[in-house]
Amino acid sequence: MTMRLQHDWNAALREQKSEIWVNSGQAYGTIHCSARSDANGKRVVDFDANEGFKVEAYDQEHLRWMQISHNGQTQTFYSQNQVLNAIHGKGPVNCVDLSPLGELGVSCGNDGNLKVWEAASGNIMRNLVGHIGDLYTCQFFPSGKVVISGGSDMRLKIWSVEEGTCAAELKGHRARILGTRMIGRGRNLISHSLDGTVKLWETGSQSVVRNLLELNQPINDASIVSCSSLSSASIPPNPLEFGTDGQLVLVASEDKKFRGVDMRSKTEVFALDVPSSLTSVCGVSERTYASGNVNGEISIWDSANMSQPIFTTKRDNGAITSLNSIANSLWVSTADGLAFEWDVQSQRVVKDLSGGDVDALYRLAVRSLFDSVHITTACRDGKIR
């Protein structure tokens, strides 16, 4: 059982009297909210919920979270701390990322421009112009001083944030580029595209080290996970590759297969038939993988036995647009506008991020900063939350 809460619940709590809808899939209820002043003159909200729902706790000072229970299960809902709606205007935000220390953000959309902004204020620092057409991916290098971007012009551009200039351009894809992943400090990286390839690049020489995979179907996502059982030490590395030994590339493609490719040897470690096209993949741990598909299903896999997933869950019908792992949790975004934390061990949603309504979330960036997790979302409504 997973609950859904009215997306603007925190705004409702600021009113003197309000109602908030909540849905568990088993019951549809209403939470009646009434504000008053306590004996110390402090504003508090009283709740009266029906259909078995109960407000267990809430953030009395800032109204940023609320905990609700139903039939013995508890879920925490978080409102957005910040909404940036002026960075890309009315167009969709296709991708967003935070710098490693969280002080800067980078985002892109259909205007062909790459925006670098201060995370605290949303003030635009750089408008990086040079791509032609829509952009679909942007990512900080581990240094936080360089970003990479790609999109419909089939080129990857590497930019200096400090100087606002394009330092390098990587050419080789034959269709829209959808994403990149760094290896180590970023001397090597991989990219995936609608042209059906996953490419390994050396950024210094701006060259393709090798095509890791070549399909006749679009590749929707690719992710890197360390795998100690892989060893290609007997295969001499290309002089242009660094840190590729023991790295497995997880691949989500349109041809209804889940693949794992040895980065050094290009060997397909597995190629599994799945019921629907995969849209997102990530490693949860060295031996546990996650995949999401176009029908909204999330599957957890054990590398020791890949014949079938450990379990498959589904929250809604919207495609899974991104999967990110921290500790033993998955942070998920969907085409239905959902963003939530899924605890792999308990197999349930433990945190739900509110703010958007039903507009698709295209990407969810996760950073672990100063003992807390910071989530930033890219949304079709043109807002960054």
N, C-alpha and C positions, 0 to 999 in steps of 0.2 A: 504494500500500500504506500502510495506517494501522494502527498497533499500539494495542492496549488492554491495560492492566495492572490487576491486582487492586487494587480501590479502596482497601484499607487496607494497602498495601505498606509504608508507613513504620512502621506498628505492628509488622509482621512483622520488620522490620530491627532492632527493639529487643530481639527475643528472641535467645537464644543460638544456636538452630538453627531455621530456618523454611524454608518453600517459598512461592514466589509464582508465580501463573500469568500468562502473557503470551500474547497472541494477535495475529497479524498479518493474519488473514484467509486467509493461505496456509499457516500452520503454527500449531499450538498447543503451547506449550512450558512448561517449568517452570524457574524459577531457584532453585537450592538456595543458601541463605544460611547462613554459619557465622561467628559472631563470635569474635574472639580478641584478645589484647593484643599489641601490637608490642614492639620492643626498648625503647621509651621508656615502656611501660606504657599506651599510648593504645589505646583500643578501635578496632578496624578490622573490617570485614566482608569475607569472601572469598565470591566468587560462582562458581557452576558451573552454567551454563545449557545446555540441550539444544536440539535442532531449529534450530540455526544462530543462536540469539539470543546476545547478548553484552552484559554491563554494561560500558559504556565508562568511566563515572565516576559518582560519587555524592557527596552532601554529607555528608562524614564527621563533621562536628561537630554539625549539627542534623538531619540526615536529612530535609531538606525537598525535595530533588530527586534524580532518578536519570536517567541517560542510557543508553538502550538502542539497540543497532543490530541490524538483520536484513537480510540480502541487500543490503548497501551503503547502507541508509538509516537515519538516526539520528533519534531522537525523545526529547525531554526531558519527564519527568513531574514535576509539582510537587504536593506535599501541601499541605493547608490550613495557614496560619499560625495561624488562630484559628477556633473554632467557637462561635457564639452560639446556644444552644438554649433560653434562658429568656425571650426577648423576646416571642414570640408563643405560647408554650406548645406544645401538640401540634398546633395547626392549621397549615395550609400558609402559607408566606410567598409572597404573590403578586407583590410588587414590592419592590425595594430601590434606594437611591441613596446616593451619598456626596457630601458637600459639596465645593465646588471645591478646598479646601485639604486635604480628607481627614480633618478632625478629628471630623466628625459623620457619622452615618448616619441614614437615615430608612427605615422599612419599614412595610408594611401587609399585612393578611391578611383572613380571613373573619370576624374578630370585630368588624369595623366600626371598629376603633381604629387610629390612626396613631401610631407610636412613633418618637421621636427619641432617639438614644443616642450615647454617646461611642464612637468607632470603636476607640480603643485598649483600652478596658476592657469595652465592652458595657453599661455602666451606663445605665439608662434615664433620660433627662433630662426628657422630656415624654411624656405620654400624651394625645394630642389627640383628644377625644371630640366627636362632632357628626354624623358620618355615620350613616345607617341602612342596615344590610346590608353585604354584602361589599365590600371595597375592592380595586381592581385596578391602580391606578397612583399613584405618589408621586414627586415630583421636587423637588430644590432649585432655587431661583432662583440666578442667578450670584452674588448677594451672599452666599449661604450663610446668610442670616438669615431667609429666608422659604421655605416649602415649599408645594406645591400637591398636592392629592389628589383622587381621583375613583373612582367605582365604580357599584354597582348602584342607588343612589338618584338617579342621573342628574344629579348636581350636582358641580361642581368647587368645592373650598374652598381658599382661600388663608390660610395660617396664619403668625403671627409666632412664630418659634422662641424668641425672647428672652422674650416675654410669655406664650406658650402659649395665645393666643387666635386665633379665626377673624376675620381682617381683612376678608374679602370672600367672596362666594358667586356663582358664575357658573351661571346657569340657562338651559337651552335645548335640551339633548339629550333625546331621548325613549326612550332605552334605555341599557343599561350603558355606562359610559365606560371605555375600555381604555388610553388613553395620552395624553400631552401632549408637546409640544416647544416649547422657548423660542426666541424671536427676539430676538437682541441681549441686552439686560439684563433682558428679561422684561416690558416694557410691553405687548408683543403676544405671544401664544402661539397654538398650534393644539392642537386636541384631536380625537380620533377615537373612534367609538362603534359599537356594534352597530346603531344606528339608521341606519347607512349614510351618515353625514355626516362631513365634516372641517370644523371651524369655526375661523375666525380670530377671536380675542377681543382686546379692549382691556381690560386688567385694572383700570385706574383707574376707568373708568366701569362696569365689570362687564357689558359689552355685547358682542354679536356684531357684528363689523365686516361679515362676509359668510360665507356658506357656500361653501367652496371646492369642495366636491364633494357631490353628493346622489345616492345609489344606493339601490336596493331590496334590497341585500345588505349584510351586516355588513362593516365595515372593521376588519381585524385589526391593522394597523400603518400609521403614517405617519411620514415622516422628511423633514428639510429639508436641501437641498444648494444651495450657491451655484452659479449658472450664469451666467457673463458673457455668453453668447450671448442670454440673455433680456433684453429691455429693454422695459419698459412705460412709458417716460418720457412718452409721448404720452397716457397715461391718468392723469388727475389722481388723486392718492391721496386716500383718505378721510381727513378730519382726524384720525381715531382710529388710523391705521396708520403705523408707523415701521419703516423698514428692510426693506420687503417687496419692493422692486424687485430683480430679478435673483435671486429665490429660487424654487427649484423644490421642490414637495412630491411626494415619492415615496409611492405608496399601494399597500398590499397588501390585497386584498379577497377575499371568498369566491367571487366570480363568475368566477374563473380569468382575471383580467386584471391586468396590471402597468401602472399609470398614473403619469404625471407631469403635474402641474398647475402652471401659472404662478400664483404666489401673488397677484400684483397684478391680473392680468386675469381669473383664473379659467379661462383657456383650457387645454384638455387638450392638452399638448404631444405626448403619445403615450398610447395605450391598446392594449396588446399582449395578444393571446391567449397564455396559458401552459397547460401540460398539467394543472396541479393548482392548487388554491387556495393563494394566498400567505399566509404567516403573519408574515413579517418583511421589512423593507427598510432599506437605509441607503446613503449615499453613501460610496464609498471615496475618490474624488477628485472634482474638478469635472466630469470627463468619464467617470468609471467608477462604476457603481452595482452593488449586490449585492441579490439577493433570495433568500429561503428559503421553502420550501413545506411543506405538511402531510406530505409523504412523505420529508422529510429531505434534499431536494436544495438545493444552493446554486448559484446562477447568477451569473456576472459579466457585466456588460453594458457596452458602449462606446457612449456617447451619440452618436458620429458615425455609428454603424450599429446601430440598434436592431432590425433585422429578426430577429436571433437572438442568443443570448448568445455571448460569446467562448468560454466553456466552462461546463459544468455538472458538479458533483461531488456525491458522496453518500457519507457515512460510515456511516450507520445508517438505520433506518427511522423513527426518532422525528422528529416535527415540529420544525422550527427555531423556537425560541421567542424568540430575540433575536439581532440582529446589531449589532455595534459596530465602528467602524473607527478605528484609530490607525496613522498612517503608511501603509504598504502592506500592512497586515495586517487580518484580520477576527477579532474575538473572537466566538465562537459558543456558544450554549447550546441544548440540545435537550430534548425530552420524554422521551428515554431516559436523562437524567441526565448527559449529556456536556457538558463545557465545555472549549474548546480554542481555540488560535490557529491560524488558517489563513493561510499566506503566499500572497498573491495571485500574486506573480511566479513562485514555484517550484511553485505549485499543490499544496501539501502541508501537512499538520499538522506544526507545529514545536514546539508546547508543548501539553501535556495537563494539565488540572487535576484532581487526584484528590480523593477525600474522600467524596462521595456514592456510593451504589451504583447503583440503577436508578430511584430516585425522580426525577420530572420536575423540571427546573430551569425556573422560570417567567420569570426575568429575570436578566440579568447586567449589572452596573454596572461601567463602566471609567473610571478616572481616571489621568491621567498626572501623577505627583507626584514632584518632585525627581529627575528623570532615571530614574524607574522607573515601571512600570505596576502599578496596584493593581486587583485584580479582586474583586468581591463578588457572591455569588450568592444568589438567593432560591429556596428549594426546597420541594417538596411535603412533605418530612419535618419541616417546621417549623424547620429550622436555617438560619442565615445563616453562610456561610463566606467 
